[in-house]
Amino acid sequence: MLDILGKRYIFFGLSLVLIIPGLILAAFGLPLAIDFTGGSLLEVRFESGIAPQPAEVIQLYGSLGVEDVQVQTTGDATIFVRSSFLDDTTRSQLISAMEGEFGEDITVLRFDSVGPTIGQEVTARAGMAIAVAAVAVVIYITFAFRGIQNSFRYGICAIIAMIHDVLIVLSLGAIGAYFFGWQINALFLTALLTVIGFSVQDKIVVFDRIRENSGIYRRLPFANLVNHSIVQTLQRSINTQLMTVEFMLLALALFGGVTLREFAVILLVGLFSGTYSSIFIAAPSLVIWENQEWKTWFRRGRGKEAVA
């Protein structure tokens, strides 16, 4: 039988290698979009097919007294400009100035403004949603698994693995912000909450199989029982995520528009992390807790439990 639990510390180390670099970058601050800080987003297309240079757009904004300007261009003569808050008068002046400065017709595709109060409210509600989700998971799993010993441990291990997935997404966001200019916006938050939902679902499937096998293989060592349960659910987890979700997200990330590319990449990596953590983080954490392996971590020559 495939020995997954026998390599559990290797998988833990791999997760740390993926998480730590991103968190180091995040420690220096994540760039927040206007959804959280307040500001305006203007998307315009230049009908001539040639977009101005970002420096020219920033200079134009500055001439109207608008600060904190970030410009992103695409291949279809479209620019996205994030800036401090613009009222309707300033926006009209800005559009007229663009047409006069660059001497061509432009089409406004999108204009959004968010005040700082709304941004703070979004941030608070996002944190509340994640906290409520974590508490609900522990309560639900403890109640649903009440027929087995230490049922609350299943809920706690699910939360540990869910935190792993959140850290993976945050690490990806920090790396994307450093190398590709990503920002933490409402779509990022939507992707994060979606990852949490899929993550919890996958872990409940694995834990439910462990619960079923606990009544069938009563004399089997717990580590062997969990390994057997993981192998049984492995094909289902891979097929559900890879065949039905990941391929679609990959296509969206490769061929979708620039406004959805960041969202698709985050979901792609986050959902993969949810499946990975169900198999290689949540269930192994449960085994470590049940066997209290931390008592032997710092002993010389500690024995490794074999998994049949």
N, C-alpha and C positions, 0 to 999 in steps of 0.2 A: 504493500500500500504506500501511496505517496506520503512521505514524511514532511509535513508542513510545520508542525509544532517543534520538531527537533531543531529547526533553524530560526526559531522565533526571535532570538537576540540579533540575528543578522538583519531581519526585517525591521526591528526597532532602530538599529543603527542606520539603515538606509533611509528611514523616515527622518531621522535627525539630520542627515546629510542634505536632504531636500528642504527641510524647514529652516534650519539655522541661518543659512546665507540670506534668505529673504527677510527673516526677522531682524537681522543686523541692519539691512537697508531700511526696514520699516522703523527701526529705532530712531533714525534721523528724521522721521516724519513722512507721512503719506500725503501726497497731493490731493486735496479734497476738491471736488467739482462744485459747481454752483448749487447743486442740490443740497449741500451741507453748509457751505460758507455764505451762500447768497451771491447773486450776480446775474449776468445775462449771457445767453448763448445765441449767436447769430450765425446762420448758415446761408450762404449766398452762392449763386452760380453765375459765372461770367459768360455771357452768350457768345463772345468771340472765341471761346475755347482756350483762352490763355489767362491764367490766374496771376495776380501780382505776387511778388515775393513777400514772405511773412514780415520782413523788416519794414517794407513799405506800408503794410496794413497797420503794424504797431505804431509807426510814426504818424499815420493819419489819425488813429485813435488818440494819440497823445496830443495832437494839435487841438482836439476838442475837450481836452482835460480828462480823458478817460484813462485810468491806470489799471495795472494788473492785467495785462492783455496777453493771451496765449493764442497762437494761430496754428491751425493744422490744415494742410492742403491735401487734395486727392487728385487722382489722375484725370478726372472729368471736369477740370476747371472749376471746382467747388472748394470753398474754404469754410472752416469752422472757426469761429472766433469766440473765445471765452474771455469775459472781462468783468469788471465791477458793474454794479447795477446801473442799467440804462433806463431812463424814463422814455415815454413815447416821443417827446420833443427831441431828445438827444438822438434817438434811433433815426428819426426822419432826417435830422441834420447829417447823421453819419452816412445814410444811404445816398443822400444828395452829394456829399463830399466824395464818396467813392466813385460815383458816376462822373463827377467833374475832374477828379484827380486822375482816374485811369481811362477816361474818355470812352466808355463803352456802357452798353446796357447790362444791368444785372437783375437777377430774379431772386427775391428773398424766398428761400425754401422753408425756413424755420426761424422763429424768434421766441425764446423762452426767457422769462425773468423770474427769479426766486428771491424773496427777501430773506435776510439772515434769521429772522424769527422762525420762518418755515423750515429753514435748514436745521436749526437746533431741534425743532420738533421731530423732524425726520430721524435725526440721530438718536434722540431719546427713545422713540418708538422702535427703532431697529434693535437697540440694546435690550429693550423690554421684551420684544418678540423672541429673541434668542434665549433670554433667561426663562421665559415662560415655557418655551419649547423644551428646554433641558429639564425643568421640574416635571413637566407633563410626561416626558419619556420615562423618568425614574418611577413615577407613580404608576404609570400604565404597566410597565414591565414587571414591577414588583407585584402588582395585583394579578396580572395575567399568569405569572409564573409562581403564584403563591403555593402551588402544590409541591414544589421542590425546595430543598434546603438552601438557605441564604439567597433567596430570590432577588433581594435588593442589589446583590453584587452584579447581576446581569444588567440592571439598569445603570449602575455606576460605570461599568465597563463600556456600555453603549455610549455614555456621555464622554468618557475618555477618548473613545475612537471618534466621536463627533467633533470634539475639540481638535483632534488631529486633523480632521478634514478642514475645519475652519482655519487652522494655522497654515495648511497647505495653500488654501485660497488666498489668505493674506500674504503669504510669502510670494505667491505668483503675482499678486497685485503690486507688491513692492518691486519685484524684479521688472515687471512690465512698465512701471512708472519710471524706473531708473534708465531702462534701455529704449523704451518706445514711447515715453511720454503719457502713459495711461494716467487716468485720474479716478479716484474713488467717487462714484456717482450712484444714482438710483438704480441703474442697471446692474452695477456691481453688487449692490445690496440684494437685488432680486435674485441674482445668480447664487449668492451666498445662502440665502434662505432656501432656495431650491435644492442646493447641494445638501443642506442639513436634512431636508425632508427625505430625499433619496437615501441618504446615509443611514438614517434611523430605520427606514423600511428594510434595507438590506441586512442590518444587524439583527432585527427581529426575526427575519427568516432563518438566519444561521442559528440564533439562540433557540428558536422554536424546534429546530431539528435536534439540537443538543438535549432539550427537554424531552422530546419523544424518545430518543435513544437512551435516556437515563432510566426509563422504565423497562427497556428491552435488554440492555446490557448492564445489569446491576453489578455484576462482579468485575467488570472491566475497569482498569485504572482510569481515573478521570481524564488524564492527558490523552490516553488512547481513545477514549470515547469521544472527546472533542475533536481529535484529529479525524476520526472516522466520520463524524458529522460534517466537518468542513469539506471533506472529499465528496460526500454525498451532495452537498449544495453547490459545489464548485462549478459544475457545468451549467446549472441554472443561473447562477450569478453572472457568469461570463456571457452566456447567451442573451440574457435580459438586457444587460448594459451595452455590450459590444455590438450586438446585431441590431438592436432596436433603437438605441439612443446615440451611441458614440459615433457611428458612421454618419448619422444625420447631422450631428453637431460638427463633425470634421468637414463635411461638405459646406455647411454654413460658414465655418471659419475660413475656408479656402476661397469660396466663391461669393459669400455674402457681402453686403455693403460695409463700408468702413465703420458706420455707426453701430453695427451689430457684431463686428469682428471680435472686439474685446469681450463682449458678453458671451459669445459662442466659445471662445478659447477658455474662459474661466469655467464655464459649465463643462466643457470637454474634460479638463483636468480635474475639476472638483468631483464630478460623478465617477470618474475613474478612481479617484482617491477614496470615494465612499465604498466602492466595491473592494478595493485593496484593503482598506482598514477593517472591513467586516471580517475578512479572512485572516489577515496577517497582524492585526492590532487588537481588535475587540476580543476575539476568542482566545488568543494567546494571553492577553491580560487577565482574562477570567481564570485560566489555568494557573498563572503565576499567583493570583490571589488565593485560589482554592488550595494550592500546594504550599503557600507561604514561602516561595522560593527566595524572597529577599533575605531570609535568615542565613542562606548559604552563599550569598553573592560575594562576600569578602573573605570567605574561607578558602584556604589553599587546597587545591585538588578537589573542588566540589564535583560531585558526580552529576552526569547528565542523564536525565530521564529518557530512556529509549521509548520510541513510539513504534508500535507494531503496525 
